[in-house]
Amino acid sequence: MGVWSFSLLLTIVAGLAPKGSARPAPEWEAVLHNRQGWIGSDCAYSVDLGRERILWLFDDTFCGVIEQGRRVQATMEGIRNSVAIMRGRRAPTASVTFFVRKDQDGKPCSFFTPPDGSGWFWFGDGLLVQDRLFLFLWQMISDPKPGTPEVFHFTLKGSSLAVISNPGDDPDRWMPTFHPIPFGSAGEVFWGGAVVRVGEWVYIYGLRVQESGKGRGLVVARVPANRMADFSHWRFYSSDGWSETLDRALVLVEDCQPELSVCYLPDKRVFLMVYSPSDLRSVILLRRAPSPVGPWSDPVVIYQCPEPARNSRVFCYAAKAHPEISEPGELVVTYATNSFRFQDLLDDASLYFPRFLRLFLTADR
């Protein structure tokens, strides 16, 4: 792309989604609201499975009953992840079926568990390629940290890629194989925080969690779409092209959490990154770029999450966009709400539940 056309593109997209352009979307929240069984979670990645089917991926999950705005007979013990299938792409007509496994005693449990029995899985992003579904999973272990809230007593053990050969079946019939991702030392990279396909290439974003002096920040790998689980084909974006070694990977941005989204808007020829900041400020940020590797613009605040202003113990995180269910000229965005006090999640069922927004895209020319 020439210098003139690159500058023109940045000028065109500079006006995309200014502050205040996102609005609550209660019609989407109503689609996911469930009053019995699955009654709340965070994470909320979505994956287009085709044929009007959208897969939703959730992490720590409440099961129980909601009565008068409260969770009763509720538990999230041992339910580290769950999934749902949405049929339809528009609110309020879309319908959702939740899938939570049960253990041998009939109690709800995690949908996916690490094959080595250590810790638990949380979801990253996912992608359907031809007739196979690829899901990124983060293997977490308990890690009490003196002086930090209990809600943060965990650490990353490693990332894995689950490959599902029968994604057309209901999730309770899936037959996944798990492939540990070999790049980075143990617990170094949350691989698959966002995944985007561009032509025959898949770009896989990962957050390095080493101290800042060793490259903390977002990096990206590229792999042919038909070779995603063949790690010998992964290459890492560096200052002089695509490298075979992660050590040379270039940090794209430094202020994001592991969960985020990157999507391409073909009508505007621009990539958008939607995410929550790493410092847990109650805002949602947007960056723009002409390519999946950047250069990424400075972040723009598109929404101020109101929940912490009503309860100082509440924090917001895990913002991401869902182009699979978005109308032209908009992006549907979700974010998670949590509390440093567990009882708040029982007393207020609107917490720990995906909050939906419509982000209206404009371009000032």
C-alpha positions in Angstrom: 0.0 0.0 0.0 1.5 3.4 -1.0 2.1 6.2 1.5 -0.7 8.3 0.1 -3.3 5.6 0.2 -2.2 4.4 3.7 -2.6 8.0 5.0 -6.0 8.3 3.4 -7.1 5.1 4.9 -6.1 6.2 8.4 -8.0 9.5 7.8 -11.1 7.7 6.8 -11.1 5.3 9.7 -10.1 8.0 12.3 -13.8 8.8 12.8 -14.9 5.2 13.3 -16.7 4.6 16.6 -16.0 7.8 18.6 -16.6 7.8 22.4 -20.2 7.3 23.2 -21.1 5.5 20.0 -21.9 2.3 21.9 -25.4 1.8 23.4 -26.8 -1.0 25.6 -28.5 -3.8 23.7 -31.1 -5.3 26.1 -32.7 -7.3 23.3 -29.5 -9.4 23.0 -29.2 -9.8 26.8 -32.8 -11.2 26.8 -31.8 -13.9 24.2 -29.1 -15.3 26.6 -31.0 -14.8 29.9 -31.9 -18.1 31.4 -33.7 -18.4 34.7 -32.9 -22.1 35.5 -29.9 -24.3 34.8 -27.2 -22.1 33.2 -27.7 -18.7 34.9 -24.5 -16.7 34.2 -20.9 -16.7 33.2 -18.1 -14.5 31.8 -15.8 -14.8 28.7 -18.5 -14.9 26.0 -16.6 -15.7 22.8 -18.7 -16.5 19.7 -17.8 -18.6 16.7 -19.8 -18.9 13.5 -20.5 -22.6 12.8 -22.6 -21.9 9.6 -26.2 -22.9 8.9 -27.5 -20.1 11.3 -25.6 -21.7 14.2 -23.4 -19.6 16.5 -21.3 -21.2 19.2 -20.9 -19.4 22.5 -18.0 -20.1 24.8 -18.2 -19.3 28.5 -15.8 -19.6 31.4 -16.7 -20.0 35.2 -20.4 -20.7 35.1 -23.3 -20.4 37.6 -25.9 -23.2 37.6 -29.1 -22.9 39.6 -32.2 -20.7 39.7 -32.9 -17.0 39.4 -35.8 -15.7 41.5 -36.6 -12.0 42.0 -33.3 -10.9 40.5 -31.2 -13.1 42.8 -29.4 -16.4 42.2 -30.7 -19.1 44.5 -29.8 -22.8 44.8 -26.8 -21.6 42.7 -23.3 -22.9 42.4 -20.2 -22.4 40.2 -18.0 -24.9 42.0 -16.2 -27.1 39.5 -17.9 -25.5 36.5 -14.9 -23.8 34.9 -16.4 -23.6 31.4 -19.6 -24.2 29.5 -20.9 -23.7 25.9 -24.1 -22.8 24.1 -25.5 -23.0 20.6 -27.5 -20.1 19.3 -29.8 -20.7 16.3 -30.4 -17.5 14.4 -28.4 -14.3 14.1 -30.8 -11.6 15.1 -32.4 -10.5 18.4 -35.0 -11.2 19.7 -35.8 -14.2 17.5 -32.6 -16.1 18.1 -32.8 -19.1 20.4 -30.1 -20.6 22.7 -29.4 -24.1 24.1 -26.9 -24.3 26.9 -24.6 -27.3 27.4 -23.2 -28.0 30.9 -21.8 -31.5 31.5 -22.5 -33.5 34.7 -20.2 -35.6 36.7 -20.8 -39.2 37.8 -22.8 -37.9 40.8 -25.0 -35.8 38.5 -23.5 -32.5 39.6 -22.7 -29.8 36.9 -19.0 -29.7 35.9 -16.7 -28.3 33.3 -17.5 -29.0 29.7 -13.8 -29.4 28.8 -11.1 -30.6 31.2 -7.3 -30.8 30.8 -6.2 -34.4 29.7 -3.4 -34.3 32.3 -5.9 -33.6 35.1 -4.0 -30.5 36.3 -6.1 -27.3 36.9 -8.8 -26.3 34.5 -9.5 -24.8 31.1 -10.7 -21.4 30.3 -11.6 -20.5 26.7 -9.9 -18.3 24.2 -11.3 -17.7 20.8 -12.3 -20.2 18.1 -12.6 -20.7 14.4 -14.4 -23.0 12.0 -12.2 -24.0 9.0 -14.0 -26.2 6.5 -15.4 -29.0 8.5 -13.3 -28.7 11.6 -13.6 -26.5 14.7 -10.6 -25.1 16.4 -10.9 -23.8 20.0 -8.1 -22.2 22.0 -8.0 -23.2 25.6 -5.9 -21.8 28.5 -4.9 -24.3 31.2 -5.0 -22.5 34.5 -3.9 -23.6 38.0 -4.6 -22.2 41.4 -1.9 -19.7 42.6 -2.7 -17.8 45.8 -1.0 -14.5 45.7 -0.5 -12.7 49.1 -1.9 -9.2 49.0 -4.2 -9.8 46.0 -7.9 -10.4 46.0 -8.9 -14.1 45.9 -10.6 -13.6 42.6 -7.1 -13.3 41.0 -5.6 -16.4 42.7 -4.7 -18.2 39.4 -1.9 -18.4 36.9 -1.5 -19.8 33.4 0.1 -23.2 33.0 -0.1 -23.3 29.2 -2.2 -23.0 26.1 -3.8 -25.8 24.0 -5.7 -26.1 20.7 -8.7 -28.3 20.7 -9.7 -29.8 17.3 -13.3 -31.0 16.9 -14.0 -33.1 13.8 -17.8 -33.2 14.2 -18.8 -29.6 14.9 -22.1 -30.1 13.1 -23.3 -32.3 16.0 -24.6 -30.9 19.3 -21.6 -30.1 21.6 -22.4 -33.0 24.0 -21.5 -35.4 21.1 -18.2 -33.6 20.2 -15.0 -35.7 20.0 -12.2 -33.2 20.6 -8.5 -33.9 20.5 -6.2 -31.6 22.5 -2.9 -30.3 21.2 -0.6 -28.4 23.7 0.8 -25.3 21.9 4.6 -25.5 22.2 5.6 -21.9 21.8 6.8 -20.0 24.8 7.9 -21.3 28.1 5.3 -22.7 30.5 2.6 -20.1 31.1 4.2 -17.4 29.0 1.5 -16.8 26.3 -2.3 -16.8 26.3 -2.5 -18.0 22.7 -5.8 -17.5 20.9 -7.1 -14.4 22.7 -8.3 -13.4 19.3 -8.3 -15.3 16.0 -9.1 -13.9 12.5 -9.0 -15.4 9.1 -7.8 -13.4 6.1 -7.9 -15.4 2.9 -5.9 -18.5 3.3 -4.1 -17.3 6.5 -5.2 -17.4 10.1 -3.8 -14.8 12.5 -3.6 -15.9 16.1 -3.1 -13.3 18.8 -1.6 -14.1 22.1 -0.7 -12.1 25.2 2.8 -12.6 26.6 2.7 -12.5 30.4 6.4 -12.1 31.2 7.6 -9.0 32.9 7.7 -5.9 30.7 11.4 -6.0 30.1 11.0 -9.4 28.3 8.2 -8.4 25.9 4.9 -8.2 27.8 2.1 -7.4 25.4 0.2 -8.7 22.4 2.0 -10.7 19.7 0.6 -12.5 16.6 1.3 -15.7 14.8 0.3 -16.6 11.3 -0.5 -20.1 9.9 -2.1 -21.4 6.7 -5.8 -22.1 7.5 -5.5 -25.8 6.6 -2.4 -26.2 8.9 -3.7 -24.7 12.2 -2.8 -27.7 14.3 0.5 -28.3 12.6 2.7 -26.1 14.7 5.7 -26.4 12.4 3.8 -24.0 10.1 3.3 -21.2 12.7 5.3 -18.0 12.1 5.5 -15.0 14.3 5.4 -11.3 13.2 8.7 -9.6 13.9 10.3 -6.3 13.0 11.7 -7.8 9.8 8.9 -10.1 8.7 7.6 -13.5 9.8 10.0 -15.4 12.0 10.2 -19.1 13.0 10.9 -18.1 16.6 8.7 -16.5 19.2 11.6 -14.7 20.8 11.7 -12.3 17.8 7.9 -11.5 17.9 7.0 -7.9 17.8 4.7 -6.5 20.6 1.7 -4.9 18.8 0.0 -3.3 21.9 0.8 -3.4 25.6 -2.4 -2.3 27.4 -4.9 -5.2 26.8 -6.1 -8.2 28.7 -5.8 -11.8 27.3 -9.4 -11.8 26.0 -10.1 -9.4 23.1 -11.4 -9.5 19.5 -10.0 -8.6 16.1 -12.3 -8.4 13.1 -12.2 -7.2 9.6 -14.7 -4.8 8.0 -14.4 -5.4 4.3 -16.6 -2.5 3.3 -14.3 -0.1 5.2 -11.1 -2.1 4.6 -10.1 -1.8 8.2 -9.3 -4.2 11.1 -10.8 -3.3 14.5 -9.6 -4.5 17.9 -12.0 -4.3 20.7 -10.8 -4.9 24.3 -10.7 -4.0 28.0 -7.6 -2.4 29.4 -5.2 -4.3 31.5 -5.6 -2.0 34.4 -9.3 -2.9 34.9 -10.5 0.6 34.1 -14.3 0.4 33.5 -14.0 1.4 29.8 -14.0 -0.4 26.5 -11.3 0.5 24.0 -11.1 0.4 20.2 -8.0 0.4 18.0 -7.9 0.4 14.1 -5.3 -0.9 11.6 -5.0 -1.4 7.8 -3.7 -4.9 8.3 -4.0 -7.7 10.9 -0.5 -6.9 12.2 -1.0 -3.1 12.3 0.2 -0.5 12.7 -2.6 -0.1 15.3 -3.9 3.3 16.1 -4.0 4.8 19.6 -6.9 3.4 21.6 -10.3 5.2 21.6 -12.8 4.9 24.4 -16.1 3.7 23.0 -18.0 3.0 26.2 -17.9 3.7 29.9 -19.2 0.7 31.8 -21.7 2.0 34.4 -21.7 -0.9 36.9 -18.7 0.1 39.0 -20.3 3.5 39.6 -23.2 1.8 41.3 -21.1 -0.7 43.3 -17.5 0.0 44.0 -16.7 -3.7 44.4 -17.7 -4.4 40.8 -15.2 -4.5 37.9 -15.6 -5.0 34.2 -13.4 -6.8 31.7 -13.2 -9.2 28.7 -14.8 -6.8 26.1 -14.9 -8.2 22.6 -16.9 -7.8 19.4 -19.2 -10.4 17.7 -19.4 -9.7 14.0 -21.4 -13.0 13.5 -24.5 -11.4 14.9 -23.9 -7.8 13.9 -26.0 -5.7 11.4 -24.3 -3.7 8.7 -22.8 -0.5 10.2 -22.5 -1.8 13.7 -20.7 -4.3 15.9 -22.4 -6.2 18.8 -20.0 -6.1 21.7 -20.1 -7.9 25.1 -18.2 -7.4 28.3 -18.2 -9.2 31.6 -19.0 -7.9 35.1 -17.7 -9.3 38.3 -17.3 -8.4 42.0 -14.5 -8.7 44.6 -17.3 -9.9 46.9 -18.8 -13.2 45.8 -22.1 -12.5 47.6 -22.8 -9.7 45.2 -23.0 -12.2 42.4 -25.7 -14.1 44.3 -27.7 -11.0 45.3 -27.6 -9.3 41.9 -28.2 -11.7 39.0 -27.4 -8.9 36.5 -23.8 -9.3 37.4 -21.6 -12.1 36.1 -23.6 -12.2 32.9 -22.6 -10.9 29.5 -23.6 -7.3 29.0 -24.4 -6.5 25.3 -23.8 -3.3 23.4 -24.4 -2.1 19.9 -21.3 -0.2 18.6 -22.4 2.1 15.8 -19.6 2.6 13.2 -19.4 5.9 11.4 -16.7 7.6 9.3 -16.3 11.3 9.2 -14.9 12.2 5.8 
